[in-house]
Amino acid sequence: MKKEPNSFTRADVLRLLGASIAGSFVGPAAAQTTYDFWFTRLRYASGNWDVDERMPANVLTSLVDYTSLRVDPAERVIDLADPAMLTAPFCYMAGHKLVEFNQAEASNFRTYVENGGFVFVDDCNHDIDGLFARTFERQMAALFGEGALDKIPNDHPIYSAFFEFEDGPPATSFELNGWGDDLVHDYLKAIVIDGRIAVLYSNKDYGCEWDYDWRNKRFLAEDNTKFAVNIVIYALTA
């Protein structure tokens, strides 16, 4: 059940940003003065990173509709190996295939999340034993140790960061239609650093769920990208 959103405004978000963004990850001055948020997709050398092409537009539209954040309307794609990704307030990574970071990618990923960054990772296969799931989870174990990526409880603050999701992560139509491993995953996983989610990991295929022409959102009985707003607000304020 979803309740009315919490009353976060742009001023609230900016007040709560604090040193987690403005400290370790200082981006270009022009970007910081123009926008409060920009969507960064990580391009990695292995696998297929360029999925769910229309999803960012829907997420960005929801942020404009529900919050007062100044949002860059364009998705930014940047190499995980590029140190410039360290300036992003939020990163998205997805795919169906192999995840095997090279040395530069592994170094940037660990540096980013250990210094206040936030990465939302979505398995487009929406299963727990597919190639993306197995290799991504193996990569996280190599970088952060066995068990670092673990289930989060369904009353975690991310589920009330803006809208209320009392039952935890909302299901996707892909799960309900029996694709993937034929399971509805009632949890998300995360790597938590200093009490804060640094890597949020989904087997639910939210990317595909939110991948449609943004103009079609007006025909939805319930905007299914509301949970994306929670993820972004949590990333910016936790």
C-alpha positions in Angstrom: 0.0 0.0 0.0 1.3 3.4 -1.0 0.5 6.4 1.2 0.8 10.1 0.4 4.4 11.2 -0.1 6.6 12.7 2.6 6.8 16.5 2.2 10.4 16.7 0.8 11.0 19.9 -1.2 14.1 20.9 -3.1 15.2 22.9 -0.1 14.9 19.9 2.2 16.9 17.7 -0.1 19.6 20.3 -0.5 19.8 20.8 3.2 20.2 17.1 3.8 22.8 16.5 1.1 25.6 17.6 3.3 29.2 16.4 2.9 28.2 13.1 1.3 27.9 14.8 -2.1 29.5 18.2 -1.6 32.6 16.7 0.1 34.2 13.7 -1.6 32.4 14.0 -4.9 32.7 17.6 -6.2 31.6 17.8 -9.8 32.0 20.6 -12.3 30.9 23.9 -10.9 28.5 24.6 -13.8 26.7 21.3 -13.3 26.3 21.9 -9.5 24.9 25.4 -9.9 22.5 24.4 -12.7 21.1 21.0 -11.4 20.5 19.3 -8.1 20.3 15.9 -9.8 21.4 14.2 -12.9 21.0 10.6 -14.0 24.3 8.9 -14.7 24.3 5.5 -16.5 27.5 3.5 -16.1 29.0 2.0 -19.2 31.2 -1.0 -18.4 33.4 -3.0 -20.8 31.9 -6.5 -20.2 28.3 -7.5 -20.9 25.6 -5.1 -22.2 25.1 -1.9 -20.3 22.9 -0.1 -22.9 19.5 -1.5 -21.9 16.2 0.1 -20.9 16.8 3.2 -23.0 13.6 5.0 -22.2 13.7 4.3 -18.5 15.7 7.4 -17.4 13.2 9.8 -19.1 10.4 8.3 -16.9 12.4 8.6 -13.7 13.4 12.1 -14.5 9.8 13.0 -15.3 8.7 11.7 -11.9 11.3 13.7 -10.1 10.0 16.8 -11.9 6.4 15.9 -11.2 6.8 15.1 -7.5 9.7 17.1 -6.2 11.2 20.6 -6.6 14.6 19.3 -7.5 16.3 21.0 -10.5 16.7 18.0 -12.7 18.9 17.6 -15.8 16.5 16.4 -18.4 19.2 14.4 -20.3 20.6 11.1 -19.3 24.4 11.1 -18.9 26.4 8.0 -20.0 29.9 7.7 -18.6 32.5 4.9 -18.5 32.8 3.2 -15.2 36.6 3.4 -15.8 36.4 7.2 -16.2 37.3 9.1 -12.9 34.6 11.6 -13.9 32.0 9.2 -12.7 33.1 9.9 -9.2 31.3 13.3 -9.4 27.9 11.8 -10.0 25.3 12.1 -7.2 23.7 8.8 -8.4 24.7 6.0 -10.8 22.7 3.4 -12.6 24.0 0.1 -13.8 22.1 -2.7 -15.6 22.4 -5.5 -18.1 21.6 -9.1 -19.0 25.1 -10.6 -19.5 28.5 -10.8 -18.0 29.8 -8.4 -15.3 33.5 -8.5 -15.0 35.2 -5.2 -14.1 38.6 -4.4 -15.4 41.1 -2.9 -13.0 40.1 0.7 -13.6 36.4 -0.1 -13.3 36.9 -2.0 -10.1 39.0 0.8 -8.6 36.4 3.5 -9.5 33.5 1.5 -8.3 35.0 0.8 -4.9 36.3 4.4 -4.5 32.9 5.8 -5.4 30.8 3.7 -3.0 33.3 3.8 -0.1 33.3 7.6 -0.2 29.5 8.4 -0.2 28.4 7.4 -3.7 25.2 5.5 -4.5 24.8 2.9 -7.3 21.5 1.4 -8.2 22.1 -2.0 -10.0 19.2 -3.8 -11.8 19.3 -7.3 -13.1 17.4 -7.2 -16.4 17.1 -11.0 -16.3 15.1 -10.7 -13.1 16.4 -13.9 -11.7 18.7 -15.0 -9.0 20.9 -17.5 -10.9 21.3 -15.9 -14.4 24.6 -14.7 -15.8 24.2 -11.1 -14.7 23.2 -12.0 -11.2 25.9 -14.6 -10.7 28.7 -12.5 -12.1 27.7 -9.2 -10.5 27.3 -10.8 -7.1 30.7 -12.4 -7.5 32.2 -9.1 -8.5 30.8 -7.4 -5.3 32.2 -10.3 -3.2 35.6 -9.7 -4.7 35.5 -6.0 -4.0 33.8 -5.8 -0.7 34.0 -9.3 0.8 31.7 -12.3 1.0 28.4 -11.4 2.5 28.7 -7.7 1.9 25.8 -7.8 -0.5 22.8 -8.8 1.7 19.0 -8.6 1.8 17.6 -5.4 3.4 14.4 -5.6 5.5 11.1 -4.4 4.0 10.9 -1.7 6.6 14.1 -0.1 5.5 14.0 3.7 5.3 14.4 3.6 1.5 10.7 2.4 1.4 9.6 5.5 3.1 12.1 8.0 1.8 9.3 9.8 -0.2 6.4 7.6 -0.9 5.4 4.9 1.6 5.8 1.3 0.5 4.6 -0.7 3.5 5.3 -4.1 2.0 8.8 -3.4 0.8 9.8 -3.3 -2.9 6.9 -3.2 -5.3 6.5 -6.2 -7.7 7.0 -5.8 -11.4 4.8 -7.1 -14.2 7.8 -9.1 -15.5 7.9 -11.1 -12.3 4.2 -11.5 -12.2 4.1 -12.8 -15.8 6.5 -15.6 -14.9 9.6 -14.5 -16.7 13.0 -15.1 -15.3 13.1 -17.6 -12.4 9.3 -17.5 -12.0 9.6 -15.9 -8.5 8.4 -12.6 -7.2 11.3 -11.3 -5.2 10.1 -9.8 -2.0 13.4 -8.2 -1.1 16.2 -6.1 -2.5 19.9 -6.5 -1.6 22.4 -3.8 -0.7 25.9 -3.1 0.3 25.7 -0.9 3.4 28.6 1.3 4.4 28.5 3.4 7.6 24.9 2.6 8.0 23.9 3.8 4.6 23.1 1.9 1.4 25.9 2.4 -1.1 24.9 -0.2 -3.6 21.2 -1.1 -4.1 20.7 -4.3 -6.0 17.5 -5.5 -7.6 16.6 -8.8 -9.3 13.1 -7.4 -10.1 13.9 -5.8 -13.5 12.7 -2.3 -12.6 14.5 -1.0 -15.6 12.3 -2.9 -18.0 9.2 -2.1 -15.9 9.9 1.6 -16.3 11.1 1.4 -20.0 8.3 3.0 -22.1 7.6 6.3 -23.8 7.3 8.8 -20.9 4.1 10.2 -22.4 2.4 6.9 -21.7 2.7 7.5 -17.9 -0.5 9.6 -18.1 -2.5 6.4 -18.9 -1.2 4.4 -15.9 -3.7 3.9 -13.1 -0.8 4.1 -10.7 2.6 5.7 -11.6 5.0 2.7 -11.4 8.0 4.9 -11.2 7.2 6.3 -7.8 9.6 3.8 -6.2 12.3 5.4 -8.4 11.7 8.7 -6.6 12.3 6.9 -3.3 15.6 5.5 -4.5 16.8 8.9 -5.7 15.7 10.8 -2.6 17.3 8.2 -0.4 20.5 8.4 -2.5 20.6 12.2 -2.0 19.7 12.4 1.6 20.7 9.3 3.5 
